[in-house]
Amino acid sequence: MHAFAPLETPRLHLRPLAQADVDFVFRHFSDPAVNRYLLDQAPLASREEAQGIVDFFVQPTDDTYTRWVLVSKADGQPIGTCGFHKWDQRNRRAEIGYDLAPTAWGQGYMGEALKTMLSYGFTDMVLNRVEALVYPENTASVKLLEKLNFQREGILRDYFYHEGHFYDHWLLSLLKSQGD
Ligand SMILES: CC(C)(COP(=O)(O)OP(=O)(O)OC[C@H]1O[C@@H](n2cnc3c(N)ncnc32)[C@H](O)[C@@H]1OP(=O)(O)O)[C@@H](O)C(=O)NCCC(=O)NCCS
């Protein structure tokens, strides 16, 4: 069992996703702009689906997935989420996922959140390797990762199947030795 800690950046509180976030999760993950490149899941169609996501992340028996909500210190509003997936403790690696509401794009918020989250991953979770899967046309996401020193390892061909099509994805990674 691993209790995920709240984290803090200069402009954000990162707090573990909680039951009180169901409305935000529904609003956020039903927004077509947020979902455009999230090809591993369909946009949410109901509040019940949002409740299912929140239940999954707050469920204390699964410690291989976690999600923080990015909360603006300026006004206390949630602006996005980020977290680790598929934490493999034996091999000391995990994947990351992240998404911001469009009104918060282009202001460096996710870079700020990921720096803190990655540092937590490499120290508290003792990770050695962090992976990210990104649709090649998601330029903002690839740039964001490369600014954080992630390296492209290759294309995962036809990796996600979404609404009748297969989609290639870049596999990028950051090692602890390059990320501290
Ligand atoms: C990906 C995402 C988190 C980026 O967050 P952000 O805080 O807006 O990122 P930044 O402002 O630091 O922008 C990252 C870089 O991409 C660039 N960029 C942004 N949009 C771009 C676009 N459409 N085309 C080209 N470059 C773009 C920015 O200029 C910046 O580069 P720079 O620092 O050299 O100027 C945000 O766009 C998002 O949440 N998208 C929807 C969900 C998603 O796709 N998540 C990732 C799935 S892998």
PDBQT file of the ligand as one rigid body, heavy atoms in Angstrom, charges set to zero:
ROOT
HETATM    1  C1  LIG A 201      -0.383  18.624 -23.638  1.00  0.00    +0.000 C 
HETATM    2  C2  LIG A 201      -0.728  19.725 -22.622  1.00  0.00    +0.000 C 
HETATM    3  C3  LIG A 201      -0.768  19.135 -21.226  1.00  0.00    +0.000 C 
HETATM    4  C4  LIG A 201       0.374  20.806 -22.692  1.00  0.00    +0.000 C 
HETATM    5  O1  LIG A 201       0.269  21.634 -21.548  1.00  0.00    +0.000 OA
HETATM    6  P1  LIG A 201       0.644  23.187 -21.550  1.00  0.00    +0.000 P 
HETATM    7  O2  LIG A 201       0.866  23.618 -20.127  1.00  0.00    +0.000 OA
HETATM    8  O3  LIG A 201      -0.372  23.931 -22.354  1.00  0.00    +0.000 OA
HETATM    9  O4  LIG A 201       2.034  23.132 -22.291  1.00  0.00    +0.000 OA
HETATM   10  P2  LIG A 201       3.004  24.354 -22.620  1.00  0.00    +0.000 P 
HETATM   11  O5  LIG A 201       2.302  25.648 -22.525  1.00  0.00    +0.000 OA
HETATM   12  O6  LIG A 201       4.241  24.180 -21.783  1.00  0.00    +0.000 OA
HETATM   13  O7  LIG A 201       3.331  24.038 -24.153  1.00  0.00    +0.000 OA
HETATM   14  C5  LIG A 201       4.233  23.044 -24.511  1.00  0.00    +0.000 C 
HETATM   15  C6  LIG A 201       4.952  23.461 -25.787  1.00  0.00    +0.000 C 
HETATM   16  O8  LIG A 201       4.132  23.127 -26.920  1.00  0.00    +0.000 OA
HETATM   17  C7  LIG A 201       3.940  24.276 -27.745  1.00  0.00    +0.000 C 
HETATM   18  N1  LIG A 201       2.619  24.160 -28.336  1.00  0.00    +0.000 N 
HETATM   19  C8  LIG A 201       1.426  24.259 -27.714  1.00  0.00    +0.000 A 
HETATM   20  N2  LIG A 201       0.432  24.016 -28.601  1.00  0.00    +0.000 NA
HETATM   21  C9  LIG A 201       1.024  23.764 -29.797  1.00  0.00    +0.000 A 
HETATM   22  C10 LIG A 201       0.537  23.442 -31.092  1.00  0.00    +0.000 A 
HETATM   23  N3  LIG A 201      -0.768  23.307 -31.328  1.00  0.00    +0.000 N 
HETATM   24  N4  LIG A 201       1.445  23.250 -32.085  1.00  0.00    +0.000 NA
HETATM   25  C11 LIG A 201       2.775  23.371 -31.860  1.00  0.00    +0.000 A 
HETATM   26  N5  LIG A 201       3.292  23.647 -30.626  1.00  0.00    +0.000 NA
HETATM   27  C12 LIG A 201       2.418  23.844 -29.617  1.00  0.00    +0.000 A 
HETATM   28  C13 LIG A 201       4.119  25.445 -26.815  1.00  0.00    +0.000 C 
HETATM   29  O9  LIG A 201       4.471  26.618 -27.512  1.00  0.00    +0.000 OA
HETATM   30  C14 LIG A 201       5.243  24.945 -25.912  1.00  0.00    +0.000 C 
HETATM   31  O10 LIG A 201       6.495  25.032 -26.546  1.00  0.00    +0.000 OA
HETATM   32  P3  LIG A 201       7.522  26.202 -26.162  1.00  0.00    +0.000 P 
HETATM   33  O11 LIG A 201       7.766  26.079 -24.692  1.00  0.00    +0.000 OA
HETATM   34  O12 LIG A 201       8.717  25.881 -27.005  1.00  0.00    +0.000 OA
HETATM   35  O13 LIG A 201       6.828  27.481 -26.518  1.00  0.00    +0.000 OA
HETATM   36  C15 LIG A 201      -2.114  20.389 -22.957  1.00  0.00    +0.000 C 
HETATM   37  O14 LIG A 201      -2.061  20.865 -24.276  1.00  0.00    +0.000 OA
HETATM   38  C16 LIG A 201      -3.295  19.420 -22.810  1.00  0.00    +0.000 C 
HETATM   39  O15 LIG A 201      -3.745  19.161 -21.717  1.00  0.00    +0.000 OA
HETATM   40  N6  LIG A 201      -3.803  18.868 -23.935  1.00  0.00    +0.000 N 
HETATM   41  C17 LIG A 201      -4.989  17.992 -23.898  1.00  0.00    +0.000 C 
HETATM   42  C18 LIG A 201      -4.726  16.647 -23.190  1.00  0.00    +0.000 C 
HETATM   43  C19 LIG A 201      -3.517  15.925 -23.733  1.00  0.00    +0.000 C 
HETATM   44  O16 LIG A 201      -3.316  15.889 -24.945  1.00  0.00    +0.000 OA
HETATM   45  N7  LIG A 201      -2.723  15.340 -22.826  1.00  0.00    +0.000 N 
HETATM   46  C20 LIG A 201      -1.516  14.623 -23.180  1.00  0.00    +0.000 C 
HETATM   47  C21 LIG A 201      -1.766  13.277 -23.711  1.00  0.00    +0.000 C 
HETATM   48  S1  LIG A 201      -0.223  12.457 -24.119  1.00  0.00    +0.000 SA
ENDROOT
TORSDOF 0
